[in-house]
Amino acid sequence: MFQIRIHGRGGQGVVSGAEMLSIAAFLEGRYAQAFPSFGSERMGAPVMAFCRIDDKEIRLREPVLEPDALIIQDTTLLHQVDLFTGLREGGLILLNSARTLEEQGLGDFALSALHYRVCTIPATELSLKHVGRAVPNVPLLGAFAAVSGVISLASVASAVRQKFPPVLAEKNIAAAKAAFDIASKVKETIDA
């Protein structure tokens, strides 16, 4: 079973991202589940969502405590919450940022990140460019497809088409493809 925990803020599409990720896996003939965890339901409040993907039926219903991957949609959470709790050794960290870990004040973490695979993607910028809104979830799903190998970009695109009307879906898919292309280049360095 591959488990993903997504962190962000209300309004960034955290819950929708987890849902589309599970749909993408389902479209590939796999079992998947997605569900949110949040307190106050207001724009800007910290939000967490979970996704599990497996080749057999998933019976777990509790939050993902030991993820194989983290998708962090909002870097302001890095200094507020210990987002990395439970991340398995060798786990994937996908971070929405155009800046390095050192530039974000995470130099100490960068040293310990040798136990993880870290990929930063400018997902918000890609979303603004292609969609016209700062919603990083779909670009991060495109990047996740590239660096994880758990799902394909084609399945992400199909899930996006099920979620959004045609024009908005194609704009989001363009953002996901751009993120996929960037992450594919980064994957070579994090897997080395």
N, C-alpha and C positions, 0 to 999 in steps of 0.2 A: 504494500500500500504506500502511495506517495501522498504526503500531507503538506498542505500549504496554509500559511497564516498570512492574511493581508491586513496591513495597518494603514490608516489614513484618517481623514476627517470627514464629517458629514457633508455631503454635497460633492464629494470627489468620485463617487461611483464605486466605493469599496464593495458594497453588497452586490451591486450589479456585476462588478468584475468577477467576484466569486461565482455568481450564477452563470455567467458566460463561460467561465473556465470549466465548470461542471458540464455544461451543455456541449462544449467542444469535446470533452472526453467521452460523453455519451454518444456523440455522433461518430466516434471512432470505435464504437462497440464495447466500451468499457463501462464499469460501474462508477458512479460519482455522486457526491453529495456536497451541497453548499449551504451554509447558514451563517447568519450574523450574530454578533455579540456587541451590544452597545447599551449605554445607560440613557442619558437624556437624548431625545431624538431631535436635536436642533442642528442647524447648519454650523459647521465648524467644530463640533464636539468630536473628541476622539472616537473612532469606530474601528472595530475589528471584525473580520469575516474569515471563515474557514472553508477549505475545500479539501476533499479526499478523493483520490482516484485509485482504482484498483481493477484487476482483471476478474475479481470475484465479488460477490455480494458484500456490501459494507454494513455491518451491524452496529458499529460504534455510533454513539449519538452525543458524546461529550465534546467540549472544545478541544482543539488541537494544541496539546501542551508540548509536544516534541516534534516540531515541524521539520520536514526535509528541505523546505524552502520558505523564505520570507519575502513578501512583496511589500515594500514600504513606499507608499504613495506620497507621504508628506514628511520631509526631512525635519520639520520643526519638532516632530515627536521624538527625534533622536536624543534630545537633551532633557526630555520630560519623563520618559518611560523607558524601562529596560526592555526594549523590543526584542532583544536577542535571547531572552530566557528560553531555555529548552531546545534551542536550535542544535540539531544533530551535527557532530563533527563531519566536516566535508560538505555541510549543507550549503545551499545557495541563498545568497542575499541579493535581491534585485532592488536597487535604490533609485528613486525618481530624483535625479540630480544631474546637472551639467558640471558639477564640481567634484573634485577628488575627496576622499575621506579626510585627508589632511586639511584641505581648504575648509572643511566643515567642522573643524575642531575635534576630529576623531582620530588623531594621530596615534594615540595609545591603542585604540581599538584596531587601527590598521595593522599594528604590530601583531596583535593576537588573531587577526583575520587570516593568518596563514592556515588556520584550521578550517576555513570556509572558502567558498568561491564567491567573490563579490563582483557585481556588475552594476555600474551606474549608467543610467539612461536618461536623457533629457526629455522625459515623457510629457511634462507640462508644455514645454516649448513645441514639441511635435503636435500635441493636441491643439494648441493655439494656431499653429501654422495650417494644419489640415482641416480641423473641425471649427475653429473660431472660438472655442471655449477651453478653459483651463480644467479639463477633466482627464487625468492621466491614466485612467484604468485600462482602456483598450490598447494604447501604445505599450503599456507594461505587459499586457497579455501577449502581444506580438514579440516583445523581448523575451518573455518567459518561454515561449515556444522555441526560440532560437537557442537559449542557453541551457534549458532543462532537457530537451528532447522528449518530454513527457507527452506533449501534444503537438500537433502540426499547425502551421500558420493557416493552412486551408480550413482546418476545423475551427480555428478561432474566427476566421472570416465568415464561415457558415453560422456560427453562434451569434456573431454580431448582426448578420442579416436577419436572424430570427428576432432579435431584440429591438432593432431600430427600423424606422421607415427607410425606404430605399436610398434617398439622397443622403441622409445622415449616416446610414450604414456604410455607404461607399467612402464617405469622408473619413470615418473612423477606421475603416479597413486600410486606407492610404496611410494613416498615422501608424497603425499596427505594422504595416509593411516597412515603413521607414525605420521604426524601432527594431524590427526583426533584422534588417540589414545592418544597423549599427551594432546590435548585440551579437550578430554572427561574427563580426570582426573582433569584438571583445572576447568572445568565447574562446578564440584561439589562445589568448593570453591567460585567461583564468584556468584553462584546462592544461596549460603547459607545466 
